[in-house]
Amino acid sequence: MKKWILSTLLASTLVLTACESADSEETLETDNNETSQDSDVTDQEETTDSSDEETADLEDDTEEEADVAESIEYLYEVSDNLAYINVIDGKEANKQVALLTYDDAPDKHALELAQVLVEKDAPAIFFVNGMYLDSVEKKEILKEIHEMGFAIGNHSQTHPSLPTLTAEQQTEEIIKTSDLVEEIIGTRPRFFRAPFGQNSDHSKQVVEDEGMALMNWTYGYDWESEYMESDALADIMVNTNLLVPGSNLLMHDREWTLEATPAIIDGLRDKDFELLDPDLILSDELESEDVSE
């Protein structure tokens, strides 16, 4: 009888112990689950906060860029014949200016050109062809050139003679490149130059609808065989009798042009030409607002 009582007591004790252990494990599991849920909520809150901060930063950057754009006073405009840069009527500005422009970027030497221009503190427009923006590397080069402070212009997608294309093809040549540029640098080009300087009534209308300033050039030589050498090119670009106040200098993404650029800059400055900042040139989207000021 005593053995039976002892056995019963022992069994009861084991059952109670097992129950307490199960309760303890269940409580621990519940606590762990609650802790995990709390951690997940915290992580989600932190992720949301981080995302909100990034969005706020982007909005701040956009607002700052807009503020800068609004603070610029546009002093110059492209001449009616598209060859020169003139002071806007009623504005006070230096007429002894020359505009540096480089077409067919970013082919091979655009980034090096930009670096030389930065070293010489010389502004310029890089007119890009969409066909050169066909890789991550080229897109990064364009982004870097833009971040160095240079204006990015539209030079069409594949460098065709626009008047030989249908209206639809001309539109695609222009819009596709503007879309690509915007995708890469965040803003659309404000300037357009047609390949070979060949415009059509339709291409002009597309450019106007896009709010871009249409321009050709005053002179350029670096595609002619006798000037595919840096010394000869630098000499003609500075000493041609075509150099006048408001000249728009056409150059290209070429090795000899890269080598000639420092001497061209120095030569222009020696002749008391100010190198014009493209940010001061009016584009069609701004015309009605700024000219009336």
Residue pairs with C-beta under 8 A, 6 or more apart in sequence:
65 187
72 279
72 280
73 91
73 280
73 290
73 293
74 88
74 280
74 281
74 282
74 286
74 290
75 87
75 88
75 91
75 92
75 93
75 280
76 85
76 86
76 87
76 88
76 91
76 93
76 97
76 276
76 280
76 281
76 282
77 85
77 86
77 88
77 213
77 281
77 282
78 84
78 85
78 86
78 213
78 214
78 215
78 281
78 282
79 85
79 86
79 246
82 197
82 214
82 215
82 216
83 216
83 217
83 218
83 248
84 218
84 244
84 246
84 247
84 248
85 97
85 99
85 246
85 247
85 248
85 276
85 281
86 246
87 93
87 95
88 282
88 291
93 280
94 274
95 245
95 246
96 245
96 272
96 273
96 274
97 245
97 246
97 273
97 274
97 275
97 276
98 243
98 246
98 247
98 248
98 249
98 268
98 273
98 274
98 275
98 276
99 124
99 125
99 247
99 248
99 249
99 275
99 276
99 278
99 281
100 117
100 122
100 123
100 124
100 125
100 249
100 251
100 264
100 265
100 275
101 124
101 125
101 126
101 127
101 153
101 193
101 217
101 248
101 249
101 250
101 251
102 110
102 113
102 124
102 125
102 126
102 127
102 251
102 252
102 253
102 257
103 127
103 155
103 193
103 250
103 251
103 252
103 253
104 127
104 129
104 132
104 155
104 159
104 252
104 253
105 113
105 126
105 127
105 128
105 129
105 132
105 142
105 145
105 155
105 253
106 126
106 128
106 132
106 133
106 138
106 141
106 142
106 145
106 253
107 129
107 132
107 253
108 253
108 254
108 255
109 253
109 254
109 255
109 257
109 258
110 126
110 141
110 142
110 145
110 253
111 141
111 144
111 145
112 258
113 124
113 126
113 253
113 257
113 258
113 261
114 126
114 144
114 145
114 148
114 150
115 148
116 258
116 261
116 262
117 123
117 124
117 150
117 261
117 265
118 148
118 149
120 261
120 262
120 265
120 266
122 265
122 275
123 149
123 150
123 151
123 275
123 276
123 277
123 278
123 279
124 150
124 151
124 275
124 278
125 150
125 151
125 152
125 153
125 191
125 278
126 142
126 145
126 150
126 151
126 152
126 153
127 153
127 154
127 155
127 191
127 193
128 142
128 152
128 153
128 154
128 155
128 177
128 181
128 189
129 155
129 156
129 157
129 158
129 159
129 177
130 156
130 157
130 158
130 176
130 177
130 180
131 157
131 158
131 159
132 138
133 139
133 142
133 180
133 181
133 184
139 184
142 152
142 181
142 184
142 185
143 184
143 185
145 152
146 152
146 184
146 185
151 190
151 191
151 278
151 279
152 181
152 185
152 189
153 189
153 190
153 191
153 192
153 193
154 174
154 177
154 178
154 181
154 189
154 191
154 192
154 193
154 212
155 177
155 192
155 193
155 194
155 195
156 162
156 173
156 174
156 177
156 194
156 195
157 172
157 173
157 174
157 176
157 177
158 173
159 195
160 169
160 173
160 195
161 195
161 196
161 198
162 170
162 173
162 194
162 195
162 198
162 199
162 200
162 203
163 198
163 199
163 200
163 203
165 173
167 202
170 200
170 202
170 203
170 206
171 202
171 206
174 192
174 203
174 206
174 207
174 210
175 206
175 210
177 189
178 188
178 189
178 210
178 212
181 187
181 188
181 189
182 188
188 210
188 211
189 212
190 211
190 212
190 213
190 278
190 281
190 283
190 285
191 212
191 213
191 214
191 215
191 278
191 281
191 283
192 207
192 210
192 212
192 213
192 214
192 215
193 214
193 215
193 216
193 217
194 203
194 214
194 216
197 216
197 217
199 214
204 214
207 214
207 284
208 214
208 284
211 283
211 284
211 285
211 286
212 283
212 284
212 285
213 281
213 282
213 283
213 284
215 248
216 248
217 248
217 249
217 250
218 242
218 243
218 244
218 246
218 247
218 248
218 249
218 250
219 240
219 242
219 243
219 247
219 249
219 250
220 249
220 250
220 251
220 252
221 227
221 233
221 236
221 237
221 240
222 228
222 233
222 251
222 252
222 254
222 256
222 257
222 260
223 252
226 232
227 233
227 236
227 256
228 254
228 256
229 256
230 256
230 257
230 259
230 260
230 263
231 260
231 263
233 256
233 257
233 260
233 264
234 260
234 263
234 264
234 267
237 243
237 249
237 251
237 260
237 264
237 267
238 263
238 264
238 267
238 268
238 270
238 271
239 267
243 268
243 271
243 273
245 273
249 264
251 257
251 261
251 264
265 275
268 275
269 275
282 290
282 291
